[in-house]
Amino acid sequence: MMVQESNKRRIIFHIDMNCFYASVEAAYNPALKGKPLAIAGNPEERRGIIVTSSYEARAKGVKTTMPLWQARKLCPNLIVMRPNFERYRSASREIFKMMAEITPYVQPVSIDEGYMDVTDVKHLGTPIEIAENLQKQILDNLDLPCSIGIAPNKFLAKMASDMKKPLGITILRKREIATKLWPLPVEEMYGVGEKTAEKLHAIDINTIKDLASKDEYQLKQILGVNGERLKNRANGIDLSPVDPDAVNEFKSIGSSQTLPQDTTNEAEIRGLMLSLADNIERRMKRKQVAGKTVQLMICYHDRKTITRSKKLQSFIEDKKDIVYIAQDLWQEHWNQEPIRLLGITIQDIHDKQDIAEQLDLFTYEKEASKEKLYSAIDQLTTKYGKNPFKQIRNTVVQDQPRTSFQKDFLDDYRK
């Protein structure tokens, strides 16, 4: 793990691109600047979902994950475009190259944000000068705005970058926590999601200050070890380093997708499972890994979410195996109510080269029975130039953006 020494006071940046997808489109086509713009899947139909939007659209109430019909109702002159992921990947690579030219200690966390440890680059100027130069370089070279948080640790830098957008540079020192951080609603704190916020509100924690002063034992009772972690962060404590190698660490691969509308249609649900499994298989093969646990996530129409998993005796990587287990979990745990989102995750991930599969009698017989089929396919492939039995890709419409795209980007970054 390549990290800075921890015995000195750190200077951490968090770079957060502003309305990244929309900003990239406006940089590509300047005629879009200053206009309400949204990126959405399937913009020709009402069932598209907003991926992101410009500040002009946000001012009208347009929000991420909002149905397109609702966004158009709030903003009749909304310009809607399909995502161009290759364009976004290209811009992101250039941004991280600029960051890496300043320091080798760069940790990407998604396609549009990352951390930098600039403790040992004082020769480039003061922290504020380095931030201003980087922000200007990204804007001048790519025509993309970003906000930068400067702090002594990653958590405070992340919180600082959110305090002024767009094109903000914010310093958050530990001595300023009481005035800048503590007054904020607890749900605005990084690491506090909707469910966690509900639990905190239930014990009269409404601000970050309330969290910072709450009894640690009580927090552990309702949040487990995360309670202690959140209390530490609320007090400005975060010892996690900026680790460039963290991008290579993964224990699971998943994909989830919001449906165009709440549904109980089993054919539609099975089709979505096939699509998710296909996406997972592609990413697993890219990384040359396999996993032993399949987890299914079901989010119902009322936002109630359940996760159920099954641990297997052997490793899997093929979508047909993933779908088989996911559908089995679905049949066992679905309560027949309409769902709005479905997710599949493969856990207990290992490199294939490190997996020494020990075949039991059943597995041996199963694989041996396929040898003649494999041989026949190889002969036909040699004769005709490609596998004539290649599986036909499922016909599920691929217009809804998946949550795994950010992780796909990190896959690319690892290469």
N, C-alpha and C positions, 0 to 999 in steps of 0.2 A: 504494500500500500504506500503510495507516494504522497506523503503529507508533510506539512511544515512542522518544525519543532514547536512544542507547546509551551516552552518556558519563556516565551516573550509575548508581549501584548500584540494581539493580532489586529490587522486592518482588513476587513472583509467587505467586498462589494457583492450586491445582488443586482444583476442586470435583468430587467423585465421589459420586454418589447411591448409597446402600446398598441392594442387592437391589431395584433400581428398580421393575421390573414388579410384583414381589410386594408391595413397599411401597405402590405405588399402589393395588393391589387391597385391601390391608388398610386403607388410608386411606378408600377408598370403602365398605368393609364392615368396620367395627371388630370384628365377631365373628370375623374371621380373625386378629386380632392374637395373637401368642404361639403360633400353631399352625404345624405343618409344612405349608407351602404351596409348590406348584410351579406354574409357568406352562409349559404344554406344548401342542404341536400335537396335535390329535386325541386328547384325553384319554379318549374312550370306547373306544379300542382300544389294544392292547398296543404298537402300532408308533409311538406318539407319542414325540417327542424333548423332553427338558427344555430349556427356554429359559433359565430362571433359577429360583431357589428362595429361600425365606426362610432366615434363619440357623438356625431350629429344624430345618428339613429338612436343611440342610448338616451340622448336628451328627450326623445319622444317616448321612452319607456320600453324600447326594444331590448330584449335580454337574451343571453345564451340559453339554449334548449327550449326557447319559446316556439310554439307552432307557428309556421309561416303565416297562416291565415290571421292569427292574432296580431302578429307584428305588422301586417299590412293594414289592419284595422286601426292600429295606433299611429301608424305612419304611412298614409296613402301613397306618398311619393317615394317610398323606399325602393332603392335599387338593390336587386337580389342577384347574386352570382353563385355559380357552383364552385366548390373548392378546387383549387389547382395545387395539389400536394407537392408535385415536383418543383413548382415555382417556390413554394414555401421552404422546402428542404434546401434548395439552392441558396436562398437568402440566408437561412440559418447557418449553413456551413460557413459562409463568408463572415458572419457575425462572430462565430466562435474562433475563426482564424484570427480576427482582429484582437480578440481577447487573449488568445494564446501568444500573440506577439508581445504582450505586456508581461505576462507571467506564465510559467508552466503549470501553475496551480489553478486550473480551471475545472470546475465540476458542472457539466450540463445536467439539468434536471428535467428538461423538456425541450421541445423544439424552439421555444421562445423565451427561455429563462435559464440562468445559470449563476454560479457563484465564482468569485475570484478572490484569492488571497494575495494582496498586494503589499504585505508587510515588508518585504525585502526589495522593493523597487523604488526606494526613496530617490534614487538618482533621476527618476523620470518626473519628479516634482512632488508637491504635496498631494494627499489623497484627493482633495477637491479638484486640483489641476489635472490629475490622471483621469478622474471621472469625466470632467468637462471635455478633455481631449478625446476620450473614447466615445462619448455621446456625440460629439461633433463629427468624428470620423465615420461613425455609422450613418449619421444623417447626411453628410456630404457625399459619401460613396454609394450608399444604398437608398437614400431618401426615406429612411425609416426612423421613426421616433422611438426612444426608449427612456425609461426611468431607472435611476440607479440609487440604491440604498447603500449607505456607508455606515459601518458599525463594528464593534469589537467581536461580534460572532455572527453566525449564519442566521439565527432566528431574528435578531434585531435588524440585520441588514434586509431580510425579507420584509419585515414590517415597515421599515423605512422606505423601501421602494414603492410601497402602496400609498404613501402619504401625499405624494404630489405627482399627478398625471394630467396630461402627457408631458414629456420632456422635463421631468423633475429630477433633481439631485437633492437627496435628503440625508443629513447626518443625524444618527441617533446614538447618543452617548449614554452610558449607564446612569450617569447623574441626571439625565433628562427623562428617565423612565416614568417618574412620578407625574410629570407634567405632559408628556407627549404620548405615553403608552397607556398608563393606567386609566385615564378617563374613557377610553374606547369601549364600546359594547363588547362583551366577551365573544360574541359570534364573529367579530371582525378579526379575531386572533388567529394567526396561522396555526393549523392543527386542530382547530375546533370546528367540527362539521355540524350539520343540522341536528343529528341525534345527540351528539355530545352537548351541544348548547341547550337542548331541552332538559337533559339531566342536570346540567349546572343551574339552570333557571329554577329547577325544582328544589334546590337547596339554597336559594336566594343569592346565587352568584350571577350578577347582571353585567358587571364591568370587569375589565382585566384586573383592576385593583382588588375587587372582591376575591378573585381567584388567587391573586398573589398572597393574600392574607388568610386564606381559608386553611382550616386544619388539614394537614396532610393525610392523617388516618382516614378522615371522612371522605376525602377525595379518592383514596385507594379503594374504599368500600364500594363506590359507585363506578369507578373508571379503571380499577386495577392499577398496573404499573404506569399506565398513561396518565393517571392522576398526578403522580409525583413529577413526571416529565413536564406536564403542562404548568404546574405550580412553579417549577424551576424557570421555565421560559418566561412566565409572567413576571418573575423577579429578575429577568435579564440574564439568566444562566443557560448557556448552551455550549457544551464542550466538544460538539461534533466538529471534526476538521473539514476543510475543503479538500476533498479527495478525488483527484482525477481518475483513479482506478475504480471508483464506486460505480461508474457507468458500466463496468464489466460484471458487476455483482447482481445476480438475479436468482430468485428461487421459484419463480412462477411465470407463466405466460398466459395471458387471458385476453378476451375480447368481449365487449358488450355493445349492445345497440338498443336505442329507444325505438319502439315501434311507431309507425305513422299515426296510429290511434290505438287506444286500449282495445284488447281483443281476447276472445276465448276460442278463436278459430284454430283448431289443432293443426290443420294443414299449414297454415301460415306460421305457426310456432315451430313446427318441424322444419319448415323451410329456412327459418331464421337460424335454427340450431345448425343446420348444414352449412350455412354461410359463415357462422361464427367459427365452426370447427375447421372449415377450409382456411380461414384467416390464421387460426392458431397453428395448423399444420404447416403452412407456409413459413411462419416465423420460427417454428421449431426446427424445420429442415435447414433454414438459413443459418441457425446457430449450431446445428448438429447436436441436438439434445433430445432427451426423452423424459417422460415423467410417470409417476406412479399413482398420483391422486387426481381425480376429476372433481371440480367444484362447480355447482350450478347456483347462480344467483337469480332470484325472481323478484322483481319489483312490481307490486300490484298497483291498480288504478288509484288507490288512496295513499300511495307512497310507502306503504308497509313493505319491508324488504326482508327476505329470508335467504340464507345460504345453506346449502346441503352438499356434503362431499362423500366420496367413496374412495377408499384406498385399495389399490389393486395388488395382486401378487407379483405381477411383472410390469415392466416399463412399456409405455405405449407412445406413439408419435403420429399414427395415421388418423385422418379425420373420421374414417368409418368406425374406428374403435372409440374415439372421443364422443361421437354422436351416440353410439350405442349406450355408453355409460350415462351420458347426459340425459337421454330420453328415459332411461330406467329411473334416474333420480326424479325426473319430471313427473312420470306416472305415479311415483310413490308419494310425492310431496305437494303437488299442485292442488289447491283447494277449490278449483273450478271458477274462481273469480277472475275478472278481466286483468290482464297484465299490461304494463306500459314499457317495461324494459326487461331484457334477458341477457345474462352474462354467463360465459363458460371460462373456467380457469384451470390450467394444468399445473399442479404443484409437485413438490419433491423432484425438482428438475436436476438432471445430471448430464454431463457430457457423454455422448455415445461412446467415445473412445475409452471412457473410464468405466463403462458398464460391461461387466462380464456376465452375460446372460447364461444362467445354468438351466438348461432345458430339462424339465421333468418329462416323464413318459408321454403325457398328453400333448405337451407342446412339441415334443420331437415328432410324434406321429402326425400332428397337424401340419408341421412344416414339411415333413417328408412327403406328405400326400400332395403337396403343391409343386414338387420338383418337376414332374412331367409338364404341368401347366407352364411353369416358368421357362422350361426348355423350349416349349412350343412357341411361346411369345418371343423369346430371344431369336429363334429361327426366322419368324415372320418379321421381326424388327430388322434383322440383317437384310432380308430380302426386299422389304418395302421402305426402309429408311426411317421408320418411326413406329412406335408401339401402336398397333392397330386397335388395341383394346383399352387405350387410355380413357380413363373415366371422364364422362361428360360432365362439365362443370354445372352446378345447380343453377337454376334460373331465377333465384331470388333477386329482386331488384337491388342493385348495389348503390343506391343513391343516398342512403343515410350515413353520415359520418360515424365512424366507430371511435370509441374512447381509446383504442389501442394505437391510433396513429402517432401520438406523442411517443409511445414506446417503440414503434417502428423506427422513428427518427433516431432514437437512442441506439437501436440495433445498427443503423447505418454509421453512427458516430463511433461505434466500437471497432469498426473495420480498419 
